[in-house]
Amino acid sequence: MQCLLTRAWVEIDLGALLRNGARVAAHAGIPLLPMVKADAYGLGAPRVARVLEELDPWGFGVATVGEGEELRRAGIERPIIVFTPLLPGDFDSARRARLTPALGSADSIRLWAPARLPWHLAVDTGMSRAGVQWNEVAPLSNLAAATPPQGVFTHFHSADRDSDSRRTQEERFSRALTDLGIRPKMVHAENSPAVARRGRRYPWTWTVARPGIFLYGVGSGAGDEIVPDPVVSLRARVVEVRTIPDGETVSYAATYRASGQRRIATLGIGYADGYRRAFSNAASVIVGGRRAPVAGLVTMDMTMIDVTDVQCEVGDVATLIGIDGRERLDVATVAAAGGISPYELLTGLRSRLPRRFVGARGA
């Protein structure tokens, strides 16, 4: 679909994506295991993976067997790790697609062992989400010796914060490796903020880095040693413009009431597209290089903005995420306006929005 003919769309800068991947790889000093789960954070996993192939990554990370199967259908041949625990019914599909599961229990290891295919041991050092608890690894040592894992990993829960949690998790991971009794070929833990904040200055010899959101243009803030280029822009067209008198209301629940005569523009985008209701009366957009605040509650298919001080006509393009002139609204800034995380914002951009790929890799 041509963006000139649509009400709203997402622009994805593939050149920026590739630069971010190269930047994080250089800073980490080890091969990448890019996380392309959740459709590459909403940007299109097959297309993103094919672009990142240029960086010669070790493999790719997904959350579900279905996501791994999609990459295989798209021609991705590198290893694909499924990081969410598999249900018993998933094992056959994972084997057929040559996927590598993250396993964290004796039962799951036994179920996978007959396939004699690679697997990675998931160690929980503080997330309390998935994997064998760090101080309960010893009972798995015999199983691991009989069916050695290709890799072992953990996940930092607060690498984007200045705290001792990372050191604590590393100490727990060290004990888990000792209790395991073997050292698999691959040892990994580094997510985007972990790499951005410390790079190759590790007390460990990690073998791969697992960047996610950094690739897609979002850093973790103060303390980062590298900063990503923006990758995602969200744009929508003005579909109506009206003038309302003093005291008139806008949208459901009348949460916006005009103070004096105001000019209100309606954008063809709403929360069914992923522009969250949380942005109501809180976020702003850019029209003609100038900021315009969201007026009233964001509705399912439309969002109203106050353009009293902005030149604006039907058909004009509003930038909800991205750059227009000297104004910029990055993912983190927009997410903060709604009190949500950048991860939620990116992964919430719905498939109803066409994707337009631009940059070095073309549209």
C-alpha positions as CSV (number, residue, x, y, z in Angstrom):
1,M,0.0,0.0,0.0
2,Q,1.3,3.4,-0.9
3,C,1.7,5.7,2.1
4,L,0.3,8.6,0.1
5,L,-3.0,6.7,0.0
6,T,-3.3,5.5,3.6
7,R,-4.4,7.2,6.8
8,A,-1.5,6.1,9.0
9,W,1.7,4.0,8.7
10,V,5.0,3.0,10.4
11,E,8.3,3.9,8.8
12,I,11.2,1.6,9.5
13,D,14.7,2.9,8.7
14,L,16.7,-0.3,7.7
15,G,19.9,1.7,7.4
16,A,19.6,2.8,11.0
17,L,18.8,-0.7,12.1
18,L,22.0,-2.0,10.5
19,R,24.1,0.8,12.0
20,N,22.7,0.1,15.4
21,G,23.6,-3.6,15.0
22,A,27.1,-2.8,13.9
23,R,27.5,-0.3,16.8
24,V,26.4,-2.8,19.5
25,A,28.5,-5.6,17.9
26,A,31.6,-3.4,17.9
27,H,31.0,-2.3,21.5
28,A,30.4,-5.8,22.7
29,G,33.3,-7.3,20.8
30,I,31.5,-10.6,20.4
31,P,29.0,-12.0,17.9
32,L,25.4,-11.0,18.1
33,L,22.3,-13.1,18.9
34,P,19.7,-10.4,17.9
35,M,16.3,-10.7,19.6
36,V,13.7,-10.7,16.9
37,K,10.8,-11.9,19.1
38,A,7.4,-10.3,18.9
39,D,7.8,-9.8,15.2
40,A,11.1,-8.0,15.8
41,Y,9.5,-5.7,18.4
42,G,6.7,-5.0,16.0
43,L,8.8,-4.1,13.0
44,G,8.7,-7.3,10.9
45,A,10.9,-10.2,12.0
46,P,11.6,-11.7,8.5
47,R,12.7,-8.4,7.0
48,V,14.7,-7.4,10.1
49,A,16.5,-10.7,10.3
50,R,17.4,-10.6,6.6
51,V,18.9,-7.1,7.1
52,L,20.8,-8.2,10.2
53,E,22.3,-11.1,8.3
54,E,24.8,-8.7,6.9
55,L,26.4,-8.5,10.4
56,D,27.0,-12.2,10.4
57,P,25.2,-12.9,13.7
58,W,25.6,-16.2,15.4
59,G,21.8,-16.7,15.3
60,F,18.5,-15.1,16.3
61,G,16.3,-15.2,19.4
62,V,12.5,-15.6,19.5
63,A,9.9,-16.3,22.1
64,T,7.7,-18.9,20.5
65,V,8.0,-21.9,18.2
66,G,5.6,-20.1,15.8
67,E,8.0,-17.2,15.5
68,G,10.9,-19.5,14.8
69,E,8.9,-21.3,12.1
70,E,8.1,-18.0,10.4
71,L,11.8,-17.2,10.2
72,R,12.5,-20.6,8.7
73,R,9.8,-20.1,6.1
74,A,11.5,-16.7,5.3
75,G,14.8,-18.6,4.5
76,I,16.7,-17.9,7.8
77,E,19.1,-20.8,8.3
78,R,21.1,-19.7,11.3
79,P,20.4,-21.1,14.7
80,I,17.2,-19.8,16.3
81,I,16.8,-20.0,20.1
82,V,13.3,-20.1,21.6
83,F,13.6,-18.4,24.9
84,T,10.2,-19.0,26.4
85,P,9.8,-22.5,27.9
86,L,8.3,-25.0,25.6
87,L,5.1,-26.8,26.4
88,P,5.2,-30.6,25.8
89,G,3.1,-30.2,22.7
90,D,5.7,-27.8,21.2
91,F,8.7,-30.2,21.1
92,D,7.9,-32.0,17.9
93,S,7.3,-28.7,16.0
94,A,10.6,-27.3,17.4
95,R,12.5,-30.3,16.2
96,R,11.0,-30.2,12.7
97,A,11.9,-26.5,12.4
98,R,15.4,-27.1,13.8
99,L,14.9,-24.7,16.6
100,T,17.0,-24.6,19.8
101,P,15.0,-24.6,23.0
102,A,15.9,-22.9,26.3
103,L,15.3,-25.6,28.9
104,G,15.2,-25.2,32.6
105,S,13.9,-28.4,34.2
106,A,14.9,-32.1,34.3
107,D,11.6,-33.1,32.6
108,S,12.1,-30.8,29.7
109,I,15.7,-31.9,29.2
110,R,14.6,-35.5,29.1
111,L,11.9,-34.7,26.6
112,W,14.4,-33.0,24.3
113,A,17.3,-35.4,24.8
114,P,16.2,-38.2,22.3
115,A,16.4,-35.6,19.4
116,R,20.2,-35.1,20.1
117,L,19.8,-31.6,18.9
118,P,21.3,-28.4,20.5
119,W,19.6,-26.9,23.6
120,H,20.5,-24.1,26.0
121,L,20.2,-24.3,29.8
122,A,18.2,-21.3,31.2
123,V,19.4,-20.3,34.7
124,D,17.2,-17.9,36.8
125,T,19.5,-15.6,38.8
126,G,16.8,-13.2,39.9
127,M,14.1,-12.7,37.3
128,S,11.9,-15.4,38.8
129,R,10.4,-15.9,35.4
130,A,11.8,-19.0,33.8
131,G,14.7,-21.5,34.0
132,V,16.3,-23.5,36.8
133,Q,16.9,-21.5,39.9
134,W,20.6,-20.7,40.3
135,N,21.0,-22.6,43.6
136,E,19.2,-25.7,42.2
137,V,21.5,-26.5,39.3
138,A,23.5,-29.3,40.9
139,P,20.7,-31.9,40.5
140,L,20.8,-31.4,36.8
141,S,24.6,-32.0,36.5
142,N,24.2,-35.7,35.6
143,L,21.6,-34.9,32.9
144,A,23.8,-32.1,31.5
145,A,26.8,-34.5,31.4
146,A,24.8,-37.1,29.5
147,T,23.2,-34.6,27.2
148,P,25.5,-31.5,27.2
149,P,23.8,-28.2,26.4
150,Q,25.2,-26.1,23.6
151,G,24.9,-23.1,25.8
152,V,24.0,-21.7,29.2
153,F,22.6,-18.3,29.9
154,T,20.8,-16.0,32.4
155,H,19.0,-12.7,32.0
156,F,19.8,-9.4,33.8
157,H,16.6,-7.8,35.3
158,S,18.0,-4.3,36.0
159,A,20.9,-3.8,33.7
160,D,19.5,-0.3,32.8
161,R,19.9,0.8,36.4
162,D,22.9,1.7,38.6
163,S,22.6,-1.0,41.2
164,D,24.4,-4.0,42.5
165,S,21.9,-6.4,41.0
166,R,24.1,-7.2,38.0
167,R,27.0,-8.1,40.2
168,T,24.7,-10.3,42.4
169,Q,23.3,-12.0,39.3
170,E,26.8,-12.7,38.0
171,E,27.9,-14.2,41.3
172,R,24.9,-16.4,41.3
173,F,25.5,-17.4,37.7
174,S,29.1,-18.3,38.6
175,R,28.0,-20.6,41.3
176,A,25.5,-22.2,38.9
177,L,28.2,-22.9,36.4
178,T,30.3,-24.5,39.1
179,D,27.4,-26.7,40.2
180,L,26.7,-27.7,36.6
181,G,30.1,-29.3,36.5
182,I,30.7,-28.6,32.8
183,R,31.1,-25.3,30.9
184,P,29.1,-25.3,27.7
185,K,30.6,-23.8,24.5
186,M,28.3,-20.8,24.7
187,V,27.8,-18.6,27.8
188,H,25.5,-15.5,27.4
189,A,23.6,-12.9,29.4
190,E,24.0,-9.5,27.8
191,N,20.9,-7.7,26.8
192,S,20.8,-4.2,25.2
193,P,21.4,-2.1,28.4
194,A,24.0,-4.5,29.6
195,V,26.1,-4.1,26.5
196,A,25.4,-0.3,26.1
197,R,26.6,0.4,29.7
198,R,29.7,-1.8,29.9
199,G,30.6,-3.1,26.5
200,R,33.4,-5.6,26.4
201,R,34.6,-4.7,29.9
202,Y,33.3,-8.0,31.3
203,P,34.5,-10.0,34.3
204,W,33.2,-12.9,32.2
205,T,34.0,-14.3,28.7
206,W,30.5,-14.1,27.2
207,T,30.4,-15.7,23.8
208,V,27.4,-13.8,22.3
209,A,25.5,-10.6,23.1
210,R,21.7,-10.6,22.9
211,P,20.6,-7.0,21.9
212,G,17.0,-6.3,21.5
213,I,15.5,-2.8,21.8
214,F,18.8,-1.0,21.1
215,L,18.7,-2.4,17.5
216,Y,15.3,-0.8,17.1
217,G,16.4,2.7,18.2
218,V,15.9,2.9,21.9
219,G,18.7,3.3,24.5
220,S,18.4,2.9,28.2
221,G,19.3,6.5,29.1
222,A,22.0,8.0,31.2
223,G,25.0,5.8,31.6
224,D,24.9,4.4,28.1
225,E,28.3,4.4,26.4
226,I,26.7,4.0,22.9
227,V,23.5,5.6,21.6
228,P,21.3,4.1,18.9
229,D,20.0,5.9,15.8
230,P,16.2,6.2,15.6
231,V,14.7,3.5,13.5
232,V,10.9,3.9,13.9
233,S,8.6,6.7,12.8
234,L,4.8,6.7,13.2
235,R,2.8,9.0,11.0
236,A,-0.9,9.7,10.4
237,R,-2.8,12.0,8.2
238,V,-5.2,14.7,9.2
239,V,-8.7,13.6,8.2
240,E,-10.8,16.5,9.5
241,V,-10.2,20.0,10.9
242,R,-12.8,22.0,12.8
243,T,-13.1,25.1,15.0
244,I,-14.8,24.8,18.3
245,P,-16.1,27.6,20.6
246,D,-15.1,28.3,24.2
247,G,-16.3,25.6,26.6
248,E,-16.9,22.9,23.9
249,T,-15.6,19.4,24.7
250,V,-13.6,16.9,22.7
251,S,-13.9,13.1,22.7
252,Y,-15.4,10.6,25.1
253,A,-16.0,11.6,28.7
254,A,-15.4,15.3,27.8
255,T,-12.0,15.3,29.4
256,Y,-10.9,18.2,27.2
257,R,-12.8,21.4,27.3
258,A,-11.8,24.3,25.1
259,S,-10.4,27.4,26.8
260,G,-11.4,30.0,24.3
261,Q,-12.0,29.3,20.6
262,R,-9.8,26.3,19.5
263,R,-9.0,24.6,16.2
264,I,-9.1,20.8,16.5
265,A,-7.6,18.3,13.9
266,T,-8.6,14.7,13.8
267,L,-5.9,12.1,12.9
268,G,-6.7,8.8,11.3
269,I,-5.1,6.7,14.0
270,G,-6.2,5.4,17.4
271,Y,-5.6,2.8,20.0
272,A,-6.7,-0.1,17.7
273,D,-3.5,0.9,15.7
274,G,-1.4,0.9,18.9
275,Y,-1.5,4.6,19.6
276,R,-2.4,4.1,23.2
277,R,-5.3,5.6,25.2
278,A,-2.6,6.5,27.8
279,F,-1.5,9.3,25.5
280,S,-4.9,11.1,26.0
281,N,-4.3,14.7,27.0
282,A,-0.7,13.8,27.7
283,A,1.3,13.3,24.5
284,S,1.9,15.7,21.6
285,V,2.5,15.2,17.9
286,I,4.4,17.2,15.3
287,V,2.6,18.9,12.4
288,G,4.4,21.1,10.0
289,G,7.5,21.1,12.2
290,R,5.6,22.3,15.3
291,R,4.2,20.5,18.4
292,A,0.5,20.0,18.9
293,P,-1.0,18.4,22.0
294,V,-3.4,15.5,22.0
295,A,-6.8,16.8,22.9
296,G,-9.2,14.5,24.8
297,L,-9.3,10.8,24.9
298,V,-7.6,8.8,22.1
299,T,-10.4,6.7,20.5
300,M,-10.2,3.4,18.8
301,D,-9.6,4.7,15.3
302,M,-9.1,8.5,15.6
303,T,-7.1,10.9,17.7
304,M,-7.7,14.6,18.1
305,I,-5.1,17.3,18.5
306,D,-5.2,21.0,19.2
307,V,-3.8,22.8,16.2
308,T,-4.9,26.3,17.1
309,D,-1.3,27.6,16.8
310,V,-0.3,25.3,14.0
311,Q,-0.9,25.7,10.3
312,C,-2.8,22.5,9.4
313,E,-5.1,21.2,6.7
314,V,-6.8,17.9,5.8
315,G,-4.3,15.6,4.2
316,D,-1.3,16.9,6.1
317,V,1.0,14.4,7.8
318,A,1.3,14.4,11.6
319,T,4.4,12.7,13.2
320,L,3.5,10.8,16.3
321,I,7.0,9.2,16.6
322,G,9.9,10.5,14.7
323,I,11.4,13.8,13.3
324,D,9.7,16.6,11.4
325,G,11.8,19.7,10.9
326,R,13.6,20.6,14.1
327,E,11.2,18.7,16.3
328,R,11.8,15.2,17.4
329,L,9.6,12.7,19.3
330,D,11.6,9.6,20.1
331,V,10.1,6.3,21.2
332,A,11.2,6.7,24.8
333,T,9.8,10.3,25.1
334,V,6.4,9.3,23.7
335,A,6.2,6.2,25.9
336,A,7.0,8.3,29.0
337,A,4.2,10.7,28.2
338,G,1.8,7.8,28.5
339,G,3.5,6.2,31.5
340,I,4.4,3.0,29.6
341,S,7.6,1.4,28.6
342,P,9.2,1.8,25.1
343,Y,8.8,-2.0,24.7
344,E,5.1,-1.8,25.1
345,L,4.8,1.1,22.6
346,L,6.9,-0.6,19.9
347,T,5.3,-4.1,20.3
348,G,1.9,-2.6,20.5
349,L,2.0,-1.0,17.0
350,R,-0.7,-3.1,15.3
351,S,-0.6,-4.9,12.0
352,R,-3.4,-2.7,10.8
353,L,-0.7,-0.1,10.2
354,P,1.2,-0.6,6.9
355,R,5.0,-0.8,7.3
356,R,7.1,1.3,5.0
357,F,10.8,0.3,4.9
358,V,13.2,3.1,4.0
359,G,16.9,3.7,4.3
360,A,20.0,1.9,3.0
361,R,18.0,-1.3,2.2
362,G,15.3,0.5,0.3
363,A,11.5,0.4,0.6
